[in-house]
Amino acid sequence: MSPQGSGYHAARWNEPLITEMGGDGQRGILPPEVEEKIASATSDALDAIPAHMRRKTSPALPELSQSQVLRHFVRLSQMTLGADVTPDMSSGTCTMKYSPKVNDALVRLPAVADAHPLQDALTLQGTLEVLHRFGKIMGEISGMDEFSFQAGSGAQGIYVNACIIRAYHESRGEGGLRDEIITTAFSHPSDAATPSVAGYKVITLMPGPKGYPELDALKAALSDRTAGLMLTNPEDTGLFNPEIDEFVRLVHEAGGLCAYDQANANGLLGITRAADTGFDMCQFNLHKTFSAPHSAIGQGCGAVGVTKELARFLPAPVVTFDGDSYDLDYGRPDSIGKVRSFLGNVQTVIRAYAWVMSLGAEGLRMVAETAVLNNNYLAEKLSGVRGVSLPFPGSDRRLEQVRYSWEQLAKDTGVSTTDLSRRITDYGLANFMESHAPRLVPEPFTLEPTESYTLEELDEYAAVFEEMSREAYEAPEMVTSAPHKAATAKRDDPPFNDPKQWAMTWRAHRRKNLNT
Amino acid sequence: MSSMTHPYIPNSAPEARRKALEAIGVDDIEDLYAAIPERLRLRKDLDLPDAIRSEQGLRRHVERILSSNRGTRDYLSFLGGGCWEHYVPAVCDEINSRGEFLTAYGGQNYSDHGKYQALFEFQSLMGELVGMDVVSAPTYDWAGAAASALLMACRVTGRSKALVPEAISAEKLAQIRNFARPAATIETVRYDRDTGALDLDDLRSKVDSQTAAVYFENPSYLGFIEGGGAAISEIAHEAGAMSIVGVDPSSLGVLSPPSEYGADIVCGEIQPLGMHMQAGGGLGGFIASRDDEQLVAEYPTYLVSLGAPEEGGGWGFGVSTFERTSYEKRESSPDYYGTTQWLWGITAAVYLSLMGPRGMEELGEGLMQRSLYTMRQLDSIDGVKCPVFASASVKEFVVNFDDTGKTVQEINAALLDRGIFGGKDLTKELPELGQSALYCVTEVHTKDDLHTLADSVREVLS
């Protein structure tokens, strides 16, 4: 089979920076004029600004016609491989499933788009009803009792979990005593970083021979200083820890709480539940498992679920329903407080609600099963690719994703996984995810095909890996000098990390590199 | 489901499943789940509402629920307080609706060159507005940016106390307190009851050798221009602390960039720059500073850097010093980054490109004129005092109803009956202001709108 995208070439507009464009006097849009009666009555408005607070020089923004601005950004969009453009199985751990267009249409309704968060709750009944209904749905999916959708991302959802653990121990007078959180090396970096931000010392368990930590490692880490356990399962590897309930039991026995980061839940919907496993709380990424678009890194939502014992700690406000109307309850004395302004990314929750409603219980289970089926199908195909291996041989089947290794290929050819991640863009596919830190798997790459693709698409995707492997063995220069057909060429030795050269803005670049 | 292929799940088709299982070499999907012990399996169907299979039916279902919302297209709104009704240019919606951006995520520069260029342009245009050389990729919101900026200052100075105005949004203060708790103590500084400005004597008495930063806002939460910016920064600097200024960028066509009155770090909210409010879902924050290696090392966010042009033209972009971030630092990370609000960063770049320097100047001046006009209209009503503070306002201002014999709650309820969202009730947040509300007027309001407000308030109070 000829691999997908063999005739592909990205748009390569060599588009100038917007700050280099435009001419004097061009206008992209005109703000509403101040009406004469107002203008004449307030001609002194600016005089009231204290002299030193009055802007002296106009901001050096570009002056462009409207169609110039439009074309520029459309061209930039054409040089971006979103999942609407190309099957994105490359972004393992990110769950790049199809984001249904109808759900986008729903959140563009003025009733959603142009609502103010501080409107009287009586005028936000629709939004509050969706939040309330979706809280019940997520409760059923996870087994948890109460949900909050305030967190704006998975990381923030995990942070909320860490704050709840802190609040729980403080409420029992053990806040200062229990100062350690346990996580695992293959859990998302946020499972280590956010408890650290919340003030905890973090202990990271390393994987055993089967790819996940052994019980003895956990036992050695537990003590009367243990505040909790925070981890994903499956971890980044796609391997499910079958002793997870025993992990939870032991942490409980030591007096800690257990938080299930469900970032990798796409293979688990309707299959197994956080609460049934004994977890006290969890978080789901609505922009991953629940199909809301990833939006070039956000508008996300970390949906946080807790048992009823912990509900009093959830961020305020929470949505309430008295059987008649919906309201927002801000009076939560034990709440961890706020982590994100207002109600969070409400539009993301509405999309997730619509997605679940399009599927129902049977559909959600079909999502999970198909994600696991597709992943194992792709893994089967890739296991035949020269130079590819699966770490932890002899371990169980992976569920929804796999962290593979190009170790053998790199040894044989000198071509690295980073080279291949650039090369894959020549086939019209997104750079693949290599690994989160720590990079325990040599020359890693992490793929997650989700439920969204046909067998033909999976075959074509695997064929690209077959082809890239052949290139690495037969014509490595083709790979190491890649990309050749992407929107931009390879840059050796980039200046991004050199304080003398880096430039986070055009004005910094002008000053540092152009001396203007 | 078994009898029907779901449009979102191509391999729900029985034939495809059979083929896939055969290729894998197992008989049943259950075999793929062998790793999950039976005791952890859910052996019943989830109890969820029935699926609505057709797109048309789904749309009707959700639209029906949402139809009980009444938004700012239905009601005349004077709500602000951290989320503001500004005009959203059609080109902003067009660009952020494009699937290429909407469904992109973590792809690097080679697949997502355009995404990185748009983000670099966001940083560059914001840099021009606030007068700083380093601008972050978007954060979750202004409050989050402020909290991160305060802790950046703590790490740079090696100190652990931060001062913030007493009169900032209670929600924002709650967010800052939650975030800063393990690392810093947050103390509030009083404000001058006449001008609203930060009380410099109180500030002087609280700044000490443990103070990492003094944070203030311009325009302030209560809408007025904080005229003491330079003096506040000086007091902070004299004590070896940093000056952190939070801004609403919609004011920066007419107000000085904070870099000109001593700010070391700037943060703020980008929602006014082309984002629909979305009940707060339109929010996004940013952090900015001068190009100082020590400060850059403390940014928690991605920072997109420009690379040299390659031969034959074209710019390159990459994430600078990725090892700063929580993705690399894990348990040694003092802050965290994640899926933030990049689509709104791209949108803000579009907005600022459309507006240009003239547009931002006209916007700022127009906001001030409409506010002033509205304040005068309201102040002419018996018992209504407006403005409460003797300082110029940009787009928000406090209206006091103490002498009307009615509470803000009563007034807002009566205004709601007339199709008006009155200003944010401040009585719980700042009880010392009595029966006061925070009103917001922007470029979306016409003279007729403003007269409707004044007439309605008069009617409600009569």
Boltz contact constraints between the chains, C-beta under 6 A:
constraints:
  - contact:
      token1: [A, 14]
      token2: [B, 313]
      max_distance: 6.0
  - contact:
      token1: [A, 14]
      token2: [B, 314]
      max_distance: 6.0
  - contact:
      token1: [A, 18]
      token2: [B, 121]
      max_distance: 6.0
  - contact:
      token1: [A, 18]
      token2: [B, 353]
      max_distance: 6.0
  - contact:
      token1: [A, 19]
      token2: [B, 124]
      max_distance: 6.0
  - contact:
      token1: [A, 28]
      token2: [B, 354]
      max_distance: 6.0
  - contact:
      token1: [A, 29]
      token2: [B, 89]
      max_distance: 6.0
  - contact:
      token1: [A, 29]
      token2: [B, 354]
      max_distance: 6.0
  - contact:
      token1: [A, 31]
      token2: [B, 359]
      max_distance: 6.0
  - contact:
      token1: [A, 31]
      token2: [B, 362]
      max_distance: 6.0
  - contact:
      token1: [A, 31]
      token2: [B, 363]
      max_distance: 6.0
  - contact:
      token1: [A, 31]
      token2: [B, 443]
      max_distance: 6.0
  - contact:
      token1: [A, 32]
      token2: [B, 443]
      max_distance: 6.0
  - contact:
      token1: [A, 34]
      token2: [B, 366]
      max_distance: 6.0
  - contact:
      token1: [A, 34]
      token2: [B, 369]
      max_distance: 6.0
  - contact:
      token1: [A, 35]
      token2: [B, 447]
      max_distance: 6.0
  - contact:
      token1: [A, 37]
      token2: [B, 447]
      max_distance: 6.0
  - contact:
      token1: [A, 38]
      token2: [B, 369]
      max_distance: 6.0
  - contact:
      token1: [A, 38]
      token2: [B, 373]
      max_distance: 6.0
  - contact:
      token1: [A, 38]
      token2: [B, 447]
      max_distance: 6.0
  - contact:
      token1: [A, 41]
      token2: [B, 373]
      max_distance: 6.0
  - contact:
      token1: [A, 42]
      token2: [B, 369]
      max_distance: 6.0
  - contact:
      token1: [A, 42]
      token2: [B, 372]
      max_distance: 6.0
  - contact:
      token1: [A, 42]
      token2: [B, 373]
      max_distance: 6.0
  - contact:
      token1: [A, 45]
      token2: [B, 368]
      max_distance: 6.0
  - contact:
      token1: [A, 45]
      token2: [B, 369]
      max_distance: 6.0
  - contact:
      token1: [A, 45]
      token2: [B, 372]
      max_distance: 6.0
  - contact:
      token1: [A, 48]
      token2: [B, 392]
      max_distance: 6.0
  - contact:
      token1: [A, 49]
      token2: [B, 392]
      max_distance: 6.0
  - contact:
      token1: [A, 50]
      token2: [B, 227]
      max_distance: 6.0
  - contact:
      token1: [A, 53]
      token2: [B, 225]
      max_distance: 6.0
  - contact:
      token1: [A, 53]
      token2: [B, 227]
      max_distance: 6.0
  - contact:
      token1: [A, 53]
      token2: [B, 255]
      max_distance: 6.0
  - contact:
      token1: [A, 53]
      token2: [B, 256]
      max_distance: 6.0
  - contact:
      token1: [A, 55]
      token2: [B, 254]
      max_distance: 6.0
  - contact:
      token1: [A, 55]
      token2: [B, 255]
      max_distance: 6.0
  - contact:
      token1: [A, 55]
      token2: [B, 256]
      max_distance: 6.0
  - contact:
      token1: [A, 58]
      token2: [B, 357]
      max_distance: 6.0
  - contact:
      token1: [A, 59]
      token2: [B, 128]
      max_distance: 6.0
  - contact:
      token1: [A, 59]
      token2: [B, 129]
      max_distance: 6.0
  - contact:
      token1: [A, 59]
      token2: [B, 357]
      max_distance: 6.0
  - contact:
      token1: [A, 59]
      token2: [B, 360]
      max_distance: 6.0
  - contact:
      token1: [A, 60]
      token2: [B, 128]
      max_distance: 6.0
  - contact:
      token1: [A, 61]
      token2: [B, 125]
      max_distance: 6.0
  - contact:
      token1: [A, 61]
      token2: [B, 128]
      max_distance: 6.0
  - contact:
      token1: [A, 61]
      token2: [B, 352]
      max_distance: 6.0
  - contact:
      token1: [A, 61]
      token2: [B, 356]
      max_distance: 6.0
  - contact:
      token1: [A, 61]
      token2: [B, 357]
      max_distance: 6.0
  - contact:
      token1: [A, 62]
      token2: [B, 353]
      max_distance: 6.0
  - contact:
      token1: [A, 63]
      token2: [B, 356]
      max_distance: 6.0
  - contact:
      token1: [A, 64]
      token2: [B, 353]
      max_distance: 6.0
  - contact:
      token1: [A, 69]
      token2: [B, 353]
      max_distance: 6.0
  - contact:
      token1: [A, 69]
      token2: [B, 354]
      max_distance: 6.0
  - contact:
      token1: [A, 70]
      token2: [B, 91]
      max_distance: 6.0
  - contact:
      token1: [A, 73]
      token2: [B, 95]
      max_distance: 6.0
  - contact:
      token1: [A, 73]
      token2: [B, 350]
      max_distance: 6.0
  - contact:
      token1: [A, 76]
      token2: [B, 114]
      max_distance: 6.0
  - contact:
      token1: [A, 76]
      token2: [B, 117]
      max_distance: 6.0
  - contact:
      token1: [A, 76]
      token2: [B, 118]
      max_distance: 6.0
  - contact:
      token1: [A, 77]
      token2: [B, 98]
      max_distance: 6.0
  - contact:
      token1: [A, 77]
      token2: [B, 100]
      max_distance: 6.0
  - contact:
      token1: [A, 77]
      token2: [B, 101]
      max_distance: 6.0
  - contact:
      token1: [A, 77]
      token2: [B, 114]
      max_distance: 6.0
  - contact:
      token1: [A, 79]
      token2: [B, 113]
      max_distance: 6.0
  - contact:
      token1: [A, 79]
      token2: [B, 114]
      max_distance: 6.0
  - contact:
      token1: [A, 80]
      token2: [B, 100]
      max_distance: 6.0
  - contact:
      token1: [A, 80]
      token2: [B, 101]
      max_distance: 6.0
  - contact:
      token1: [A, 80]
      token2: [B, 104]
      max_distance: 6.0
  - contact:
      token1: [A, 80]
      token2: [B, 112]
      max_distance: 6.0
  - contact:
      token1: [A, 80]
      token2: [B, 114]
      max_distance: 6.0
  - contact:
      token1: [A, 80]
      token2: [B, 115]
      max_distance: 6.0
  - contact:
      token1: [A, 81]
      token2: [B, 107]
      max_distance: 6.0
  - contact:
      token1: [A, 81]
      token2: [B, 111]
      max_distance: 6.0
  - contact:
      token1: [A, 82]
      token2: [B, 99]
      max_distance: 6.0
  - contact:
      token1: [A, 82]
      token2: [B, 100]
      max_distance: 6.0
  - contact:
      token1: [A, 82]
      token2: [B, 103]
      max_distance: 6.0
  - contact:
      token1: [A, 82]
      token2: [B, 104]
      max_distance: 6.0
  - contact:
      token1: [A, 83]
      token2: [B, 103]
      max_distance: 6.0
  - contact:
      token1: [A, 84]
      token2: [B, 99]
      max_distance: 6.0
  - contact:
      token1: [A, 84]
      token2: [B, 103]
      max_distance: 6.0
  - contact:
      token1: [A, 85]
      token2: [B, 100]
      max_distance: 6.0
  - contact:
      token1: [A, 91]
      token2: [B, 105]
      max_distance: 6.0
  - contact:
      token1: [A, 91]
      token2: [B, 106]
      max_distance: 6.0
  - contact:
      token1: [A, 94]
      token2: [B, 105]
      max_distance: 6.0
  - contact:
      token1: [A, 94]
      token2: [B, 106]
      max_distance: 6.0
  - contact:
      token1: [A, 98]
      token2: [B, 8]
      max_distance: 6.0
  - contact:
      token1: [A, 99]
      token2: [B, 103]
      max_distance: 6.0
  - contact:
      token1: [A, 102]
      token2: [B, 55]
      max_distance: 6.0
  - contact:
      token1: [A, 102]
      token2: [B, 59]
      max_distance: 6.0
  - contact:
      token1: [A, 106]
      token2: [B, 62]
      max_distance: 6.0
  - contact:
      token1: [A, 110]
      token2: [B, 71]
      max_distance: 6.0
  - contact:
      token1: [A, 110]
      token2: [B, 73]
      max_distance: 6.0
  - contact:
      token1: [A, 111]
      token2: [B, 66]
      max_distance: 6.0
  - contact:
      token1: [A, 111]
      token2: [B, 69]
      max_distance: 6.0
  - contact:
      token1: [A, 111]
      token2: [B, 71]
      max_distance: 6.0
  - contact:
      token1: [A, 113]
      token2: [B, 276]
      max_distance: 6.0
  - contact:
      token1: [A, 113]
      token2: [B, 278]
      max_distance: 6.0
  - contact:
      token1: [A, 114]
      token2: [B, 71]
      max_distance: 6.0
  - contact:
      token1: [A, 114]
      token2: [B, 72]
      max_distance: 6.0
  - contact:
      token1: [A, 114]
      token2: [B, 73]
      max_distance: 6.0
  - contact:
      token1: [A, 114]
      token2: [B, 276]
      max_distance: 6.0
  - contact:
      token1: [A, 115]
      token2: [B, 69]
      max_distance: 6.0
  - contact:
      token1: [A, 115]
      token2: [B, 71]
      max_distance: 6.0
  - contact:
      token1: [A, 115]
      token2: [B, 279]
      max_distance: 6.0
  - contact:
      token1: [A, 116]
      token2: [B, 72]
      max_distance: 6.0
  - contact:
      token1: [A, 116]
      token2: [B, 77]
      max_distance: 6.0
  - contact:
      token1: [A, 116]
      token2: [B, 79]
      max_distance: 6.0
  - contact:
      token1: [A, 116]
      token2: [B, 277]
      max_distance: 6.0
  - contact:
      token1: [A, 117]
      token2: [B, 83]
      max_distance: 6.0
  - contact:
      token1: [A, 117]
      token2: [B, 279]
      max_distance: 6.0
  - contact:
      token1: [A, 117]
      token2: [B, 280]
      max_distance: 6.0
  - contact:
      token1: [A, 118]
      token2: [B, 79]
      max_distance: 6.0
  - contact:
      token1: [A, 118]
      token2: [B, 424]
      max_distance: 6.0
  - contact:
      token1: [A, 119]
      token2: [B, 421]
      max_distance: 6.0
  - contact:
      token1: [A, 120]
      token2: [B, 416]
      max_distance: 6.0
  - contact:
      token1: [A, 123]
      token2: [B, 70]
      max_distance: 6.0
  - contact:
      token1: [A, 124]
      token2: [B, 69]
      max_distance: 6.0
  - contact:
      token1: [A, 125]
      token2: [B, 68]
      max_distance: 6.0
  - contact:
      token1: [A, 126]
      token2: [B, 65]
      max_distance: 6.0
  - contact:
      token1: [A, 126]
      token2: [B, 66]
      max_distance: 6.0
  - contact:
      token1: [A, 126]
      token2: [B, 68]
      max_distance: 6.0
  - contact:
      token1: [A, 126]
      token2: [B, 69]
      max_distance: 6.0
  - contact:
      token1: [A, 127]
      token2: [B, 69]
      max_distance: 6.0
  - contact:
      token1: [A, 127]
      token2: [B, 279]
      max_distance: 6.0
  - contact:
      token1: [A, 129]
      token2: [B, 65]
      max_distance: 6.0
  - contact:
      token1: [A, 130]
      token2: [B, 65]
      max_distance: 6.0
  - contact:
      token1: [A, 137]
      token2: [B, 48]
      max_distance: 6.0
  - contact:
      token1: [A, 140]
      token2: [B, 46]
      max_distance: 6.0
  - contact:
      token1: [A, 140]
      token2: [B, 47]
      max_distance: 6.0
  - contact:
      token1: [A, 140]
      token2: [B, 48]
      max_distance: 6.0
  - contact:
      token1: [A, 152]
      token2: [B, 140]
      max_distance: 6.0
  - contact:
      token1: [A, 153]
      token2: [B, 338]
      max_distance: 6.0
  - contact:
      token1: [A, 153]
      token2: [B, 339]
      max_distance: 6.0
  - contact:
      token1: [A, 154]
      token2: [B, 338]
      max_distance: 6.0
  - contact:
      token1: [A, 155]
      token2: [B, 336]
      max_distance: 6.0
  - contact:
      token1: [A, 155]
      token2: [B, 338]
      max_distance: 6.0
  - contact:
      token1: [A, 189]
      token2: [B, 326]
      max_distance: 6.0
  - contact:
      token1: [A, 189]
      token2: [B, 327]
      max_distance: 6.0
  - contact:
      token1: [A, 189]
      token2: [B, 330]
      max_distance: 6.0
  - contact:
      token1: [A, 192]
      token2: [B, 330]
      max_distance: 6.0
  - contact:
      token1: [A, 192]
      token2: [B, 331]
      max_distance: 6.0
  - contact:
      token1: [A, 193]
      token2: [B, 326]
      max_distance: 6.0
  - contact:
      token1: [A, 193]
      token2: [B, 330]
      max_distance: 6.0
  - contact:
      token1: [A, 193]
      token2: [B, 333]
      max_distance: 6.0
  - contact:
      token1: [A, 193]
      token2: [B, 336]
      max_distance: 6.0
  - contact:
      token1: [A, 194]
      token2: [B, 336]
      max_distance: 6.0
  - contact:
      token1: [A, 196]
      token2: [B, 331]
      max_distance: 6.0
  - contact:
      token1: [A, 196]
      token2: [B, 333]
      max_distance: 6.0
  - contact:
      token1: [A, 197]
      token2: [B, 336]
      max_distance: 6.0
  - contact:
      token1: [A, 199]
      token2: [B, 182]
      max_distance: 6.0
  - contact:
      token1: [A, 202]
      token2: [B, 331]
      max_distance: 6.0
  - contact:
      token1: [A, 240]
      token2: [B, 35]
      max_distance: 6.0
  - contact:
      token1: [A, 240]
      token2: [B, 36]
      max_distance: 6.0
  - contact:
      token1: [A, 242]
      token2: [B, 35]
      max_distance: 6.0
  - contact:
      token1: [A, 242]
      token2: [B, 37]
      max_distance: 6.0
  - contact:
      token1: [A, 270]
      token2: [B, 46]
      max_distance: 6.0
  - contact:
      token1: [A, 272]
      token2: [B, 36]
      max_distance: 6.0
  - contact:
      token1: [A, 272]
      token2: [B, 40]
      max_distance: 6.0
  - contact:
      token1: [A, 272]
      token2: [B, 41]
      max_distance: 6.0
  - contact:
      token1: [A, 272]
      token2: [B, 42]
      max_distance: 6.0
  - contact:
      token1: [A, 273]
      token2: [B, 42]
      max_distance: 6.0
  - contact:
      token1: [A, 277]
      token2: [B, 40]
      max_distance: 6.0
  - contact:
      token1: [A, 293]
      token2: [B, 102]
      max_distance: 6.0
  - contact:
      token1: [A, 293]
      token2: [B, 103]
      max_distance: 6.0
  - contact:
      token1: [A, 294]
      token2: [B, 105]
      max_distance: 6.0
  - contact:
      token1: [A, 295]
      token2: [B, 102]
      max_distance: 6.0
  - contact:
      token1: [A, 295]
      token2: [B, 343]
      max_distance: 6.0
  - contact:
      token1: [A, 296]
      token2: [B, 101]
      max_distance: 6.0
  - contact:
      token1: [A, 296]
      token2: [B, 104]
      max_distance: 6.0
  - contact:
      token1: [A, 296]
      token2: [B, 115]
      max_distance: 6.0
  - contact:
      token1: [A, 296]
      token2: [B, 342]
      max_distance: 6.0
  - contact:
      token1: [A, 296]
      token2: [B, 343]
      max_distance: 6.0
  - contact:
      token1: [A, 297]
      token2: [B, 339]
      max_distance: 6.0
  - contact:
      token1: [A, 297]
      token2: [B, 342]
      max_distance: 6.0
  - contact:
      token1: [A, 298]
      token2: [B, 339]
      max_distance: 6.0
  - contact:
      token1: [A, 298]
      token2: [B, 340]
      max_distance: 6.0
  - contact:
      token1: [A, 298]
      token2: [B, 341]
      max_distance: 6.0
  - contact:
      token1: [A, 298]
      token2: [B, 342]
      max_distance: 6.0
  - contact:
      token1: [A, 299]
      token2: [B, 343]
      max_distance: 6.0
  - contact:
      token1: [A, 300]
      token2: [B, 339]
      max_distance: 6.0
  - contact:
      token1: [A, 337]
      token2: [B, 174]
      max_distance: 6.0
  - contact:
      token1: [A, 337]
      token2: [B, 178]
      max_distance: 6.0
  - contact:
      token1: [A, 338]
      token2: [B, 171]
      max_distance: 6.0
  - contact:
      token1: [A, 338]
      token2: [B, 174]
      max_distance: 6.0
  - contact:
      token1: [A, 338]
      token2: [B, 175]
      max_distance: 6.0
  - contact:
      token1: [A, 340]
      token2: [B, 140]
      max_distance: 6.0
  - contact:
      token1: [A, 341]
      token2: [B, 141]
      max_distance: 6.0
  - contact:
      token1: [A, 341]
      token2: [B, 143]
      max_distance: 6.0
  - contact:
      token1: [A, 341]
      token2: [B, 280]
      max_distance: 6.0
  - contact:
      token1: [A, 341]
      token2: [B, 283]
      max_distance: 6.0
  - contact:
      token1: [A, 342]
      token2: [B, 280]
      max_distance: 6.0
  - contact:
      token1: [A, 343]
      token2: [B, 279]
      max_distance: 6.0
  - contact:
      token1: [A, 343]
      token2: [B, 280]
      max_distance: 6.0
  - contact:
      token1: [A, 345]
      token2: [B, 281]
      max_distance: 6.0
  - contact:
      token1: [A, 346]
      token2: [B, 279]
      max_distance: 6.0
  - contact:
      token1: [A, 346]
      token2: [B, 281]
      max_distance: 6.0
  - contact:
      token1: [A, 347]
      token2: [B, 278]
      max_distance: 6.0
  - contact:
      token1: [A, 347]
      token2: [B, 281]
      max_distance: 6.0
  - contact:
      token1: [A, 354]
      token2: [B, 62]
      max_distance: 6.0
  - contact:
      token1: [A, 357]
      token2: [B, 52]
      max_distance: 6.0
  - contact:
      token1: [A, 357]
      token2: [B, 58]
      max_distance: 6.0
  - contact:
      token1: [A, 358]
      token2: [B, 58]
      max_distance: 6.0
  - contact:
      token1: [A, 359]
      token2: [B, 51]
      max_distance: 6.0
  - contact:
      token1: [A, 360]
      token2: [B, 48]
      max_distance: 6.0
  - contact:
      token1: [A, 360]
      token2: [B, 50]
      max_distance: 6.0
  - contact:
      token1: [A, 360]
      token2: [B, 51]
      max_distance: 6.0
  - contact:
      token1: [A, 361]
      token2: [B, 45]
      max_distance: 6.0
  - contact:
      token1: [A, 361]
      token2: [B, 46]
      max_distance: 6.0
  - contact:
      token1: [A, 361]
      token2: [B, 48]
      max_distance: 6.0
  - contact:
      token1: [A, 362]
      token2: [B, 1]
      max_distance: 6.0
  - contact:
      token1: [A, 363]
      token2: [B, 1]
      max_distance: 6.0
  - contact:
      token1: [A, 363]
      token2: [B, 51]
      max_distance: 6.0
  - contact:
      token1: [A, 366]
      token2: [B, 1]
      max_distance: 6.0
  - contact:
      token1: [A, 366]
      token2: [B, 9]
      max_distance: 6.0
  - contact:
      token1: [A, 366]
      token2: [B, 12]
      max_distance: 6.0
  - contact:
      token1: [A, 369]
      token2: [B, 29]
      max_distance: 6.0
  - contact:
      token1: [A, 370]
      token2: [B, 9]
      max_distance: 6.0
  - contact:
      token1: [A, 370]
      token2: [B, 11]
      max_distance: 6.0
  - contact:
      token1: [A, 370]
      token2: [B, 12]
      max_distance: 6.0
  - contact:
      token1: [A, 372]
      token2: [B, 32]
      max_distance: 6.0
  - contact:
      token1: [A, 373]
      token2: [B, 20]
      max_distance: 6.0
  - contact:
      token1: [A, 376]
      token2: [B, 24]
      max_distance: 6.0
  - contact:
      token1: [A, 376]
      token2: [B, 32]
      max_distance: 6.0
  - contact:
      token1: [A, 377]
      token2: [B, 20]
      max_distance: 6.0
  - contact:
      token1: [A, 377]
      token2: [B, 23]
      max_distance: 6.0
  - contact:
      token1: [A, 377]
      token2: [B, 24]
      max_distance: 6.0
  - contact:
      token1: [A, 380]
      token2: [B, 23]
      max_distance: 6.0
  - contact:
      token1: [A, 380]
      token2: [B, 24]
      max_distance: 6.0
  - contact:
      token1: [A, 396]
      token2: [B, 35]
      max_distance: 6.0
  - contact:
      token1: [A, 397]
      token2: [B, 32]
      max_distance: 6.0
  - contact:
      token1: [A, 422]
      token2: [B, 110]
      max_distance: 6.0
  - contact:
      token1: [A, 425]
      token2: [B, 110]
      max_distance: 6.0
  - contact:
      token1: [A, 425]
      token2: [B, 111]
      max_distance: 6.0
  - contact:
      token1: [A, 430]
      token2: [B, 107]
      max_distance: 6.0
  - contact:
      token1: [A, 430]
      token2: [B, 111]
      max_distance: 6.0
  - contact:
      token1: [A, 431]
      token2: [B, 107]
      max_distance: 6.0
  - contact:
      token1: [A, 431]
      token2: [B, 108]
      max_distance: 6.0
  - contact:
      token1: [A, 431]
      token2: [B, 110]
      max_distance: 6.0
  - contact:
      token1: [A, 431]
      token2: [B, 111]
      max_distance: 6.0
  - contact:
      token1: [A, 437]
      token2: [B, 328]
      max_distance: 6.0
  - contact:
      token1: [A, 451]
      token2: [B, 9]
      max_distance: 6.0
  - contact:
      token1: [A, 454]
      token2: [B, 10]
      max_distance: 6.0
  - contact:
      token1: [A, 455]
      token2: [B, 16]
      max_distance: 6.0
  - contact:
      token1: [A, 483]
      token2: [B, 110]
      max_distance: 6.0
  - contact:
      token1: [A, 486]
      token2: [B, 110]
      max_distance: 6.0
  - contact:
      token1: [A, 487]
      token2: [B, 113]
      max_distance: 6.0
  - contact:
      token1: [A, 488]
      token2: [B, 113]
      max_distance: 6.0
  - contact:
      token1: [A, 488]
      token2: [B, 316]
      max_distance: 6.0
  - contact:
      token1: [A, 489]
      token2: [B, 310]
      max_distance: 6.0
  - contact:
      token1: [A, 491]
      token2: [B, 307]
      max_distance: 6.0
  - contact:
      token1: [A, 491]
      token2: [B, 316]
      max_distance: 6.0
  - contact:
      token1: [A, 494]
      token2: [B, 307]
      max_distance: 6.0
  - contact:
      token1: [A, 494]
      token2: [B, 318]
      max_distance: 6.0
  - contact:
      token1: [A, 495]
      token2: [B, 307]
      max_distance: 6.0
  - contact:
      token1: [A, 496]
      token2: [B, 305]
      max_distance: 6.0
  - contact:
      token1: [A, 496]
      token2: [B, 318]
      max_distance: 6.0
  - contact:
      token1: [A, 496]
      token2: [B, 320]
      max_distance: 6.0
  - contact:
      token1: [A, 497]
      token2: [B, 321]
      max_distance: 6.0
  - contact:
      token1: [A, 499]
      token2: [B, 293]
      max_distance: 6.0
  - contact:
      token1: [A, 502]
      token2: [B, 305]
      max_distance: 6.0
  - contact:
      token1: [A, 502]
      token2: [B, 320]
      max_distance: 6.0
  - contact:
      token1: [A, 503]
      token2: [B, 305]
      max_distance: 6.0
  - contact:
      token1: [A, 503]
      token2: [B, 306]
      max_distance: 6.0
  - contact:
      token1: [A, 504]
      token2: [B, 123]
      max_distance: 6.0
  - contact:
      token1: [A, 504]
      token2: [B, 134]
      max_distance: 6.0
  - contact:
      token1: [A, 504]
      token2: [B, 303]
      max_distance: 6.0
  - contact:
      token1: [A, 504]
      token2: [B, 305]
      max_distance: 6.0
  - contact:
      token1: [A, 505]
      token2: [B, 123]
      max_distance: 6.0
  - contact:
      token1: [A, 505]
      token2: [B, 124]
      max_distance: 6.0
  - contact:
      token1: [A, 505]
      token2: [B, 127]
      max_distance: 6.0
  - contact:
      token1: [A, 505]
      token2: [B, 133]
      max_distance: 6.0
  - contact:
      token1: [A, 505]
      token2: [B, 135]
      max_distance: 6.0
  - contact:
      token1: [A, 506]
      token2: [B, 124]
      max_distance: 6.0
  - contact:
      token1: [A, 507]
      token2: [B, 127]
      max_distance: 6.0
  - contact:
      token1: [A, 507]
      token2: [B, 133]
      max_distance: 6.0
  - contact:
      token1: [A, 508]
      token2: [B, 133]
      max_distance: 6.0
  - contact:
      token1: [A, 508]
      token2: [B, 291]
      max_distance: 6.0
  - contact:
      token1: [A, 509]
      token2: [B, 306]
      max_distance: 6.0
